[in-house]
Amino acid sequence: MENFDNKTNSIGMSAYKLKIIAIIAMLIDHIAWAFVPTGTILGQIMHIIGRITAPIMSYFISEGYYHTHNVKKYALRLAIFAVISHIPYYYFMNGQLPISFTNGFQFEIQTSVMYTLFLGLISLIIWNSEKINKKLKIALIIFLCIIAIPGDWSFITVLWILFFSINRDNFNDQISSFIMISIPIILSPLIMLFSNNDNWYNQIFHIGILLAIPLLKQYNGERGGNKKSKWLFYIFYPLHLLILGLIKYKI
């Protein structure tokens, strides 16, 4: 989601190609949420595919932090699109607008992954600041994790982005931390099964998070695409949610 310096390594996949894969997976996932019952085999397969999107986008938020020419503009851009994406996301999820005047003014805070990606970038800015001591850094990041809860993927996205950055020089460490952070999600169907929750089957798709690992391993350090490619996800994300929402609720 940000500029990358081109390298000579042509083996593997560029950031642009990986983002395209993530966008396609996201579209498949959201089509399933809109039109395919989660408990069906097709629904599970489509959601398994969709699980790769958030880890890939989190990874490239982390990468983008190091390659951007202006991190403040980068953060502002994410913040703006988090605001833009809020209404399409909420409408897609609930079939109504997040603002209600029926019983006085109400504004729902359930919001999109753009918000949690933004908070993840803020966590990197805090963590790498030389003006903040370590204890305060940890306290601020915990605060970011708390306020990330209303967003899609919650604080998981913040932690993915942070630890992708902390372990940036070692891919194995990046993946180890990624798996550790993801364990509660990956094991959620087993936890529900042993808790005698009959809906455990509907959570099997979370195993798809692990499919992001072989894809990220293919990243060759190249940006790919062109100067305008960074806008693809920003624009596609709210637009496809709006279109799917209108199809789901109005047609």
N, C-alpha and C positions, 0 to 999 in steps of 0.2 A: 504493500500500500504506500510505498515511498520509493524514491529513486535509489538505484544501486549502481555501483561502479562496475563497468563491464570488465570481465576477465577473459583470458584466452582459453580457459578450459571449456571445451565443447561437449564433453561427456556428461551425461546426466540431463537434468532439466533446469531451466532458468526459473527465476522467481515468477515471471509472467506466466509460464506454462503451468506451474504449480497452482497459481491463483486461478487460472482458467479451470483447472480440474476441481478446485475447491468451489468455484461458483456453480459449475454444473452439478456437483454433488449437493450443494445447498438447494438448488432448484428442485432436484429430485426429492430431497427431504421435505421441502415445503409443499410440493404437490401432494406428497403422501399425507402430510398433516391436514391438508385441506380436503382430500377426496378419497383416501384409502384408509380403511379401518386399521388401527395399530396392531390389533391382535391377529391379523391375517399374515400369511407367509410373505405375500407381496409387500405389505406394510413394513414388516420387520426388515426385509431386504433393502427397501428404499431408505429406511432410517439408518440402517447399518452404513450404507454408502454416505448418507448425509453427515455421519459423525466425523468425517475427516475434515470438514470445513473449518470449524472453530480452532482446532489445533494448528492447521496450516496458516490461517490468518493471524493467530497469536504469534506464531513463529516469525512471521514477516513484519509484525509490529515491532518485535524485538530487533530484527535485522534493520528495519527502517530507522530505528532510533540512531543507529551508528552511521547510517549512510545519508541521512537527511542533511541538507545545508542549513536548515533553520528549524530546530526542534519545537520552538514556540509556534511557528506557523503550522507545523505538522500536528501539534496538539490542538490548535484552534480548528483546523480542518476536521479532525475527528470529532471534536465537540459540536461543531455546526451540523455535521451529518448525523450525529447522535440525536440532536434535536429534530432534524428533518425526518429521521426514520421513526421517531416515536409514534406519530399518529398512524402511518401505514402498518407498523408492527402491531400496535394495539388493535387496530381494526381487523387485521388478518387473524389475530388470535381470538378476538371476542365478538366480532361482528358489530361493533359500535365504537363511537369515538371515545377517547379517554377523558373528554371534558363533558360534564353534565351540569345542567342548571335545574334539573327536576326538583331536587330537594336542597336548593342552595348550590353554590359553586362547589364542584368536586372535580379533582384532577387525579386520575389514576397513575400510579408511579411504575407499574409493571412496564418494562421497556426492553429495548432491543440489545443485541450483542454489540452494536456500535458504542453503546454507553460503557460496557465492560471493557471493550478494547481501548477506549479512551482512558479509563481508569488504569488499565494496565500500562499504558504509555506514561501516565503520570507517576506510577510506581517506579518506573525506570528513572525518570527525572529526579525523583526524590532519592532513590538508592545511589545514584551516581553524583549527587550534589556534594561538593566539598565544604559547604557552609552548614551542613546539618550533621550532628553527631549520630552515632550508630543507634543509640537507644531511641532517640527521637525518630530516626528513620523507620525503625521497626514499629513504633507506635503509630506513625502516620500510615504505614502500609496496612497495618491491622485495621485502621479506620477506613482506608480505601476498600478493603475486603468487606467490611460491614456495609458500607453504602453501595457496594456492588450487588448486594443480594437481590434487589428488585430487577436487575438486568438479566437478560438471557445468558445462561451459563454461569451466572452469579460470580462469586469470587474465584472460581476455578480458572477463569480466563486471566484474571489479574495475576494469579500465582504462576500459571504457565508462562506468561510473558516475562515475568520477573526472573524465573529460573532458567528460561531459555537464554536470557541475557547474562545472568551470573555465571553460567557454564558455557558461555559462547565459544570458548576456545577448545571445548572437548565435547564432540557430538555424543559420545557414549554417556557422559555425565548429564547432558541435556535430556537424553531419552530416559535415563534412570529417574531423574527428578520428575519428568513428565508422567511416567508411569506411577510413581509414588503419589503424586497429586491426584491422578485419575482413579486410583484404586477404589475409593468410595463409590464412584459412578459405575465402574466396570463390574464391581461385585454387587451392585444394587439388586439384580435379580435373585442372586443367591441369598442375600440378606432377607429379601421379601419372602423367598421360598421357605427358609427356616423359621420365619415369623408367621408362617401359615397365611400369608397374603396371597389370595388367589390371582392377583394381577401380576405376579412375578414374570409370567411369560411376556407381558407387554414391555418389559424392560430389557429383554435379551439384546436388543439392537445396540445397547451402549457399548458392547464389545467392539463395535466398529471404530471406536476411538483409536484402537491399536493399528488400524489400517493406515493411519497418518504416518506411522514410523517409517515404513519402507519408502513412502513417497518423499518424506523430508530427507531421507538418506540420499536421494537422487539429486538434491539441490547442488548445483555446481558453482554457486557464487555469482552467477551472471544475472543481470537485471532482466534482459529480454524485452520484447515489446518495443515501445517508443516512449517519447516524453509524455504523451497523453494517456498512456496505458494505466497510470496510477489512478485515474478517475473512474475506471471501469467498475470496480467493486463499490465505490462510493455511490455511483449513480444507479447501478443495477440493483443494489440491495433494497432501498426503499421502493423503487419502481416495480420490481417483481412482486413484492409484498402487496402493494396497492392493487396491481392487476389480478393477482390470485384472490385477494380478498373480495374484489368486485365480482369476479366470476363465481366465487363460492356463495356470496350472500345476496347478489343482485340478479344473477342469471339462473 
